[in-house]
Amino acid sequence: MATTNPLQFIQQVRAEVSKVVWPTRREVMLTTVMVFILAALTAVFFALVDILIRWGLQSVLTMFG
């Protein structure tokens, strides 16, 4: 493995960072809102599943208990 001196390393890092395509402010806002919406929908889904399972278990337990 070849060793790179710190100056070369910094130059290489700058060259790689300059190749990065940064998202626009609008893209960041849009994806952030989408993440929050999907997280809320997922929370509602799992809450409903939890309620359904709880209701089913209570029904079974009262039937045999």
Secondary structure as the mmCIF struct_conf table of DSSP 4:
data_model
#
loop_
_struct_conf.conf_type_id
_struct_conf.id
_struct_conf.beg_label_comp_id
_struct_conf.beg_label_asym_id
_struct_conf.beg_label_seq_id
_struct_conf.end_label_comp_id
_struct_conf.end_label_asym_id
_struct_conf.end_label_seq_id
HELX_RH_AL_P HELX_RH_AL_P1 PRO A 6 LYS A 19
HELX_LH_PP_P HELX_LH_PP_P1 TRP A 22 THR A 24
HELX_RH_AL_P HELX_RH_AL_P2 ARG A 25 PHE A 64
#
